[in-house]
Amino acid sequence: PMGLEGAVRLGLRKELDAIADDAEREERVRQVTAVAQENAKALNAAALFEIDDVIDPAETRELIAATLAAATGRAEPPPPRRFVDTW
């Protein structure tokens, strides 16, 4: 998979090609990569509703157990219906 720096280099290829100085080009890549890393943090994604929830890794087991317990609950079956002969 491509990392953020590779994505930045690919996305800004024309802009980077226009910069003649190698040091200046690398500085631009570092700047844009830093912004991309900040935007890629899980809390930022959660704030934009791109993911459902961000949980503390220490709470993962409890959350999974509670979710599975809630999903396995069965509702009572409906009462049997009285048979009606349609003839």
C-alpha positions in Angstrom: 0.0 0.0 0.0 1.1 3.5 -0.7 2.0 5.7 2.3 0.9 9.3 2.8 4.3 10.6 1.4 3.9 8.6 -1.8 0.3 9.9 -2.2 1.5 13.4 -1.7 4.3 13.0 -4.3 1.8 11.5 -6.7 -0.9 14.1 -6.1 1.5 17.0 -6.3 3.6 15.7 -9.1 3.2 18.7 -11.4 3.7 21.2 -8.6 6.8 19.4 -7.4 8.2 19.1 -10.9 7.9 22.9 -11.2 10.2 23.4 -8.1 13.8 23.5 -9.3 15.5 23.3 -5.9 15.7 19.8 -4.5 15.7 21.1 -0.9 12.7 23.3 -1.5 10.9 20.4 -3.2 11.5 18.1 -0.2 10.4 20.8 2.2 7.1 21.1 0.3 6.6 17.3 0.4 7.3 17.4 4.2 4.8 20.2 4.7 2.0 18.6 2.8 2.7 15.2 4.3 2.5 16.7 7.8 -0.9 18.2 7.0 -2.1 14.9 5.5 -0.9 13.0 8.6 -2.8 15.4 10.9 -6.0 14.9 8.8 -5.6 11.2 8.8 -5.7 10.8 12.6 -8.6 8.7 13.9 -10.0 11.4 16.1 -10.3 13.8 13.1 -12.0 11.1 11.1 -14.4 10.5 14.0 -15.1 14.2 14.3 -16.1 14.2 10.6 -18.4 11.1 11.1 -16.2 9.1 8.7 -16.0 6.3 11.3 -18.5 5.2 13.9 -16.5 5.5 17.1 -13.0 5.8 18.5 -12.5 3.7 21.6 -9.7 3.2 24.1 -7.8 0.0 23.3 -8.2 -1.0 27.0 -12.0 -1.0 26.6 -12.1 -3.0 23.4 -12.9 -6.4 25.0 -15.8 -4.9 27.1 -17.3 -3.1 24.1 -17.1 -6.2 21.9 -18.7 -8.4 24.6 -21.5 -5.9 25.2 -22.2 -5.6 21.4 -22.3 -9.3 21.0 -24.6 -9.7 24.0 -27.0 -7.2 22.6 -27.0 -8.8 19.2 -27.8 -12.3 20.6 -30.9 -11.2 22.5 -34.0 -12.9 21.0 -37.4 -11.4 21.0 -40.3 -13.5 22.2 -42.0 -15.3 19.3 -45.4 -13.9 18.3 -48.4 -15.8 19.8 -49.7 -18.6 17.5 -52.4 -17.5 15.1 -55.8 -19.0 15.1 -56.4 -21.3 12.1 -59.1 -20.0 9.8 -60.3 -22.3 7.0 -60.8 -20.2 3.9 -63.2 -22.6 2.3 
